Amino acid sequence: MKKAIVLGASRGIGKSISDSLKKLDLDVFSLSSNDIDTSNLDSVNKFANENNSTDILVLNTGGPPIIEFEKISKEDWEKYHNQLFVGFCTLLQKIKINDGGYVFAITSNVIKEPNSKLIISSAYRAAFSSVFKILSKEFAERDVSLINIAPGPINTDRTKELVDNVEEYADSLPMKRLGKPEEIGDFVSSIVEKEIKYLSGVVINFDGSNSNYIF
């Protein structure tokens, strides 16, 4: 049986991806921050040493809070440098993705449109996305697909943390609603189930037509 590892699977998008993958013939490891904390490199290395191969890897983690640039501390930079960048890079170095497998990175629409309220997230998610794109060519030689999913306004606790009036905000969106985490979960599971392989090295803007960029 093929194996899937899903980080940040205790709630929101990660949980929805985990739940959708469990409907397939897969052995799904659903992890919370208690199982692996990507801001703690000791935790990352310990997990990678104990789980050194998989068929599907979903790189997902929560983002930093809103912090004004002038108030970002050295500790903030270091924590999220690890959580959003070095931790994920370390996992890709140490966990072998079996031939024909998949890696899904759940990033954010800030990699396309940097957000002044989310400077740390904008910086490190964009940095990791660059590494992810470069690695997609190397992994393609073994028929391993790397897909970057950049969610926009999704109905999660994270959105509720960032938006004051969620209902008013949702009504301002093109579809008059927030995206459902299950829509992303079902997208990921359908890619795996249908063995769609040529969709690799791409960024999927999961934002209900809310963005203004073309690519």
C-alpha positions as CSV (number, residue, x, y, z in Angstrom):
1,M,0.0,0.0,0.0
2,K,1.3,3.4,-0.9
3,K,2.0,5.9,1.9
4,A,1.0,9.6,2.2
5,I,2.3,12.0,4.8
6,V,0.2,15.2,5.5
7,L,1.6,17.9,7.6
8,G,-0.6,20.4,9.5
9,A,-3.5,17.9,9.2
10,S,-5.3,18.7,12.5
11,R,-7.5,21.4,11.0
12,G,-8.3,23.4,7.9
13,I,-6.8,22.7,4.5
14,G,-4.4,20.0,5.9
15,K,-7.3,18.1,7.5
16,S,-9.4,18.3,4.4
17,I,-6.5,16.9,2.3
18,S,-5.9,14.1,4.8
19,D,-9.6,13.2,4.9
20,S,-9.8,13.1,1.0
21,L,-6.7,11.0,0.7
22,K,-8.0,8.5,3.3
23,K,-10.8,7.7,0.8
24,L,-8.2,6.3,-1.5
25,D,-6.2,3.1,-1.1
26,L,-3.5,4.8,0.9
27,D,-1.8,4.6,4.2
28,V,-2.2,8.2,5.4
29,F,-0.1,9.7,8.2
30,S,-2.0,12.8,9.4
31,L,0.3,15.0,11.5
32,S,-0.2,17.9,13.7
33,S,2.3,20.4,15.1
34,N,2.7,18.1,18.1
35,D,4.0,15.4,15.7
36,I,6.3,17.6,13.8
37,D,7.0,21.3,14.3
38,T,8.7,22.7,11.2
39,S,9.9,25.7,13.2
40,N,12.0,23.4,15.3
41,L,14.7,21.8,13.2
42,D,15.4,19.1,15.8
43,S,11.8,18.0,15.4
44,V,12.1,18.1,11.6
45,N,15.3,16.0,11.6
46,K,13.8,13.5,14.1
47,F,10.7,13.0,12.0
48,A,12.7,12.6,8.8
49,N,15.0,10.1,10.3
50,E,12.0,8.0,11.4
51,N,10.0,8.5,8.2
52,N,12.6,8.5,5.4
53,S,10.4,7.6,2.5
54,T,6.9,8.1,1.2
55,D,4.9,8.2,-2.0
56,I,3.0,11.4,-1.3
57,L,4.2,14.3,0.8
58,V,2.0,17.3,1.6
59,L,4.0,20.2,3.0
60,N,1.6,22.4,5.0
61,T,1.9,24.6,8.0
62,G,0.2,27.6,9.6
63,G,1.4,31.1,8.9
64,P,2.7,33.9,11.2
65,P,0.4,36.5,12.7
66,I,0.0,40.1,11.4
67,I,3.1,41.9,12.6
68,E,4.1,45.4,11.5
69,F,7.5,45.4,9.8
70,E,9.1,47.7,12.4
71,K,7.9,45.3,15.1
72,I,9.2,42.0,13.6
73,S,11.8,40.7,16.1
74,K,14.9,38.6,15.4
75,E,13.1,35.7,17.0
76,D,10.2,36.1,14.7
77,W,12.4,36.0,11.6
78,E,14.3,33.0,12.9
79,K,11.1,31.0,13.8
80,Y,9.3,31.5,10.5
81,H,12.5,31.2,8.5
82,N,12.6,27.6,9.8
83,Q,8.8,27.0,9.8
84,L,8.1,28.2,6.3
85,F,11.4,27.6,4.5
86,V,14.3,25.6,6.1
87,G,12.0,23.0,7.7
88,F,10.4,22.2,4.4
89,C,13.7,22.2,2.5
90,T,15.1,19.8,5.1
91,L,12.2,17.4,4.6
92,L,12.7,17.4,0.9
93,Q,16.4,16.6,1.4
94,K,15.9,13.8,3.8
95,I,12.6,12.1,2.9
96,K,12.8,10.1,-0.4
97,I,9.7,10.5,-2.6
98,N,9.3,7.1,-4.3
99,D,9.3,7.0,-8.1
100,G,5.9,8.1,-9.5
101,G,5.0,10.0,-6.3
102,Y,3.8,13.5,-5.5
103,V,4.7,16.4,-3.4
104,F,2.1,19.1,-2.7
105,A,3.2,22.4,-1.2
106,I,0.4,24.4,0.4
107,T,1.7,27.9,0.3
108,S,-0.4,31.1,-0.1
109,N,-1.5,33.7,-2.7
110,V,1.1,36.0,-1.1
111,I,3.7,34.3,-3.3
112,K,1.9,36.1,-6.2
113,E,0.7,39.2,-4.5
114,P,2.8,40.1,-1.4
115,N,0.7,41.4,1.4
116,S,1.9,44.3,3.6
117,K,0.2,42.7,6.6
118,L,1.9,39.4,6.0
119,I,5.5,40.4,5.3
120,I,7.1,37.3,6.9
121,S,4.8,34.9,5.1
122,S,5.2,36.7,1.8
123,A,9.0,36.6,2.1
124,Y,9.5,33.0,3.1
125,R,6.7,31.3,1.2
126,A,8.0,33.0,-2.0
127,A,11.5,31.8,-1.2
128,F,10.4,28.2,-0.7
129,S,8.3,28.4,-3.9
130,S,11.4,29.2,-5.8
131,V,13.2,26.2,-4.4
132,F,10.2,24.0,-5.1
133,K,10.1,25.1,-8.7
134,I,13.8,24.4,-9.2
135,L,13.4,20.9,-7.6
136,S,10.4,20.1,-9.8
137,K,12.8,19.5,-12.8
138,E,15.0,17.2,-10.8
139,F,12.1,15.2,-9.4
140,A,10.5,14.9,-12.8
141,E,13.3,12.6,-13.9
142,R,11.7,10.0,-11.6
143,D,8.2,10.8,-12.6
144,V,7.6,12.6,-9.3
145,S,5.2,15.6,-9.6
146,L,5.6,18.8,-7.5
147,I,2.5,20.9,-7.3
148,N,2.3,24.3,-5.5
149,I,-1.2,25.1,-4.3
150,A,-1.6,28.8,-3.4
151,P,-4.9,29.3,-1.5
152,G,-6.6,32.6,-1.5
153,P,-9.6,33.3,0.8
154,I,-10.5,29.9,2.2
155,N,-13.0,29.3,5.0
156,T,-10.5,28.4,7.7
157,D,-9.5,29.6,11.2
158,R,-6.6,31.3,9.6
159,T,-8.8,33.5,7.5
160,K,-10.9,34.3,10.6
161,E,-7.7,35.4,12.3
162,L,-6.8,37.8,9.5
163,V,-10.2,39.3,8.6
164,D,-12.3,41.4,11.0
165,N,-15.8,40.9,9.3
166,V,-15.7,37.5,7.5
167,E,-19.2,37.7,6.2
168,E,-18.8,41.1,4.7
169,Y,-15.4,40.1,3.3
170,A,-16.9,37.0,1.7
171,D,-19.6,39.0,0.1
172,S,-17.0,41.2,-1.6
173,L,-15.4,38.3,-3.4
174,P,-16.2,37.4,-7.0
175,M,-18.0,34.2,-6.0
176,K,-19.6,35.9,-2.9
177,R,-18.2,33.2,-0.7
178,L,-15.0,31.8,0.8
179,G,-13.5,28.7,-0.7
180,K,-14.1,25.4,1.1
181,P,-11.1,23.5,2.4
182,E,-12.7,20.4,1.0
183,E,-12.4,21.8,-2.5
184,I,-8.6,21.8,-2.1
185,G,-8.7,18.3,-0.4
186,D,-10.7,16.9,-3.3
187,F,-8.4,18.5,-5.9
188,V,-5.4,16.9,-4.3
189,S,-7.0,13.5,-4.0
190,S,-8.3,13.6,-7.6
191,I,-4.8,14.3,-8.9
192,V,-3.5,11.3,-7.0
193,E,-6.4,9.0,-7.9
194,K,-6.3,9.8,-11.6
195,E,-2.5,9.6,-11.6
196,I,-2.2,13.0,-13.3
197,K,1.6,13.4,-13.7
198,Y,2.3,16.1,-16.3
199,L,0.9,18.9,-14.0
200,S,4.2,19.5,-12.3
201,G,6.2,22.6,-11.5
202,V,3.1,24.7,-11.5
203,V,1.4,27.0,-9.1
204,I,-2.4,26.5,-8.7
205,N,-4.1,29.7,-7.7
206,F,-7.0,28.5,-5.5
207,D,-8.7,31.8,-5.1
208,G,-12.1,31.8,-6.8
209,S,-11.0,34.4,-9.4
210,N,-10.1,36.9,-6.6
211,S,-6.6,37.7,-7.9
212,N,-5.7,40.1,-10.6
213,Y,-2.6,38.5,-12.0
214,I,-2.5,36.4,-15.1
215,F,0.2,33.9,-14.3
